[in-house]
C-alpha cells in the first residue's frame, strides 16, 4: 500500500459521464453542462488543475454529491478550445489518484477538498511485481490476438513501461470495460492489488473471447455444411435428370419399402401401401401434401395387422393373480376364470364383451389389469369419460387437417399386438351432441360378429379386433344405450362389507401406504379394532377409496411425528385416531336416537352404491293439500300419491279419521334436498311414514324397507337388493322388509350380512305396517308375525338381472 499524503487541497471538480481518466493518461473530451463549464473556467484562472470523477449513473444530467464515485483523478488542463455548438473541447493529462473528502462548493460549480494518493514507484519493482507484470503482459498479448477491439500497436507501446502501477493503468484504459470495472482498478491504491485485479479481468475476458471464437467457428462450419449439402443435392438432381431417373423422395420411399418388406402385412394393406408409396414418390419435396401421405404410411406400418403375443392360459396362475390382487368379489373372479377356461380349451373363441358395473372404488379398473397380468397380454386403457365426438372412436377423414385414427386404433398401436386386453373405462360417461354419437360408434367395436372388420375413417381398411379381449367399466348402467348394453355381458360389482373392507385394508391398502410413506417395519401399528373403528366412524361408501385416503392421512401424520423426533413408532389407539382424523363423521348403528312418529328409513340404489334414505311426514290443519319436497323426480312423486291413496282407502282399519283428507295438510319430505331422487322403490316407505303420522304410531328405528306399492296394497319387486342391504348393514339396521319376489336375490348377499340382519319378505302393505308400526298409539310393542329369512337361500336360485330402481 503506497503512503498517502495527508495534506488536503481544494480543487474544482468536473463530473464525467461514461468516461474515466487514469493517471499518466492523455485524452480529450467535450464539456457542455453549465456547472462543468464554470468548474473548468475556475481551474483555468488558477493552476489549470481540476479533479475528474465519474458518475455512477451516466443518465443523470444534474449529479449530486451521492451520484459521484469517491475516488477520482487529478488532471492538468493542457488545451482548451471552444466549439460552435457552445461546448468546450478539453485536452487533459492525468496526474495522480485522489480521494474526495468534503464538498466545499456545491451551488455554481463543484469544489472539493481532496487527498492525493501517489504511486510509490521511485524504487525498482521487486521480483513479485515483475512476475505479475510479465503475467499481465502475457494475458494482454493473448487478449489482443483474440479481440479485434484493441490494435496490436497498443501492445507494443506498453512493453516499454517499467512501472507496474502505470502499466496497469495504461492497459486498463485501453480495455473496453464497463465504467464500474475501470473504477474498481482506479480505487486500487496498492499496486500489487491493482495488478492482481487486472490479471483476473484479463483472464475472464480471454475465456469469453475464446468461447465466442468457438461458437463462431461452429456456426461457420454448420453454414458451410448446409451450403455443401445444398450444392450436392442440386448436383444430384441434375445428374438424375440427365439419366432420366425420378428425383425427389427416392431415398425416403426406398427406406419405407424396406420397412414394409420386413413386416408381414395382409394383401389388402400391402396393395394400399404400395399405391401410397408411389403417390408419395410423385409429390414434390416442398409440398405439404407429402407430409399427409407420409403420416398415413407411418400409421399403416405401425398398426399390428398380424403381430400377436403368445397367450397361454394357466388357470391356476390366473386364480393366484386374482386372489393376490383382490379380496372378495368371488362372483366376478369366478366369471373371469370361466372365460379363461374356455380360452384354454378352445383354439379360437370369440369371447364375450365383459362390462364390470358398480359404484366407484370397488376395483373395476384394477380387475382388468389383473386379467391382463394373468393372461400375460399387453394392457391398454382408454378413458371414454366426456367423449362427445364420434371421430374420437372412428377417427377423422384424411381430408381434415391434423386427422388421426380413433382411440381404438391408437390403443392398438400402443399395444403393438392384435390381441391385447383393452379396457374401455367409464363407458357410461359418453355423451352425444352435434358432432355425432360415440356410443353408436362403439356398437361395431363391441360386437363379436362385426369387429373382425372394424372400419376406421382414417385408415379406411378393415382392421380385425376379434382377438382383442374388451373389458368395459361403468357406474350407472341406465346411462348406457340399450343396443350397446345388449352387446355386453354385465357383471355387477356391489360394495364391500365391513369384514371385506377390513381385510382389504390389512392386505392391500395399509401395506401400500406404509411403503409410500417410509413406514416399513413396526413404525405404525394399527390393530383390527382400530381399522374397524376407522371404517365405521369415518367412511360410509361402497368402495374403499375414502378408506385409502384416511389411511394415507394417518400415515402422513405418523411420518411427521417420527421425522420430528416426537416418537420412534406410533401405536394407533382410539384416542390417537380421533387426534389424527378429528371427531367421528358417522354414527355407526344409530339411524335415529329413538323411535319417532312419521320418520321411516328407506333404502336407495344409486350409481355410487346403496344408501339409506330417511323419509319424514308431518301433518298440519288445512284442506287436504299434499306437499312433496326434497328434489323428487316424477316417478317418486307418483309413488307418494299412490301411497297416500292406499292409506286413505285403509283409514278405518288403521284407526285414522276417514275425513282427514278434508281437514289435514300432509307434507312429505326426503332430507338432503339438494340431491335428486327418483324411482318407485320408496313406495312402501312413504306409505308407512304417512300411516304412522296419521295414526300417531311410532316406527321401529331398526327397521328399513324397500318396495314399490300399488293402490291395492301389493308390494312389487325392486332392483339392487344386495347394494341396499350393504348400505343397511353399514348404517346398523337390524331388520329389512323387502318384496317377496326378491327372495331369489338373497343368494347374492354375503353370508356375514345375512347373519346380522333379519330379512323379512312381504307381499302386501298390511304386513309392512304390522311389523314397522307399534301396536297402539303411545305403546311400546311391535308386531313380529312374519318370520325372518336366514337359510332359505339355495344354490338353484337364479339371481337374474335387477332393474335399476
Secondary structure, DSSP 8 states (H G I E B T S, - for coil): -------EEEEEEEEESS----TT-EEEEEE-SHHHHHHHHHHHHTTSEEEEEEBSSTT-SS--GGGB-SEEEEEEEEEEEE-TTS-EEEEEEEEEEEEEEEEEE-SSSEEEEEEEE----SS---HHHHHHHHHHHHHHHHHHHH-SSS-HHHHHHHTT---HHHHHHHHHHHS---HHHHHHHHT--SHHHHHHHHHHHHHHHHHHHHHHHHHHHHHHHHHHHHHHHHHHHHHHHHHHHHHT---SSHHHHHHHHHHHHTS---HHHHHHHHHHHHHHHHS-TT-HHHHHHHHHHHHHHHS-SS--------HHHHHHHHHHH-SS-HHHHHHHHHHHHHHHH-SS----EEEEEE-TTSSHHHHHHHHHHHHT--EEEEE-TT---THHHH---TTSTT----HHHHHHHHH-SSS-EEEEE-GGG--EETTEEHHHHHHHHT-TTTGGGB--TTT-S-B--TT-EEEEEES-GGGS-HHHHHTEEEEEE----HHHHHHHIIIIIHHHHHHHTT--TTSEE--HHHHHHHHHHH---SSSHHHHHHHHHHHHHHHHHHHTTS-SSEE--HHHHHHHH-S-SS-TT-S-SS-EETEEEEEEEETTEEEEEEEEEEEEESSS-EEEESSB-HHHHHHHHHHHHHHHHTTTTTT--TTHHHHEEEEEEES-TTS-B--STTHHHHHHHHHHHHHT-EE-TTEEE--EE-TT-BEE--S-HHHHHHHHHHHT--EEEEEGGGGGGGGGS-HHHHHHSEEEEESBHHHHHHHHBBSSTT---B---S--BSS---TT---------
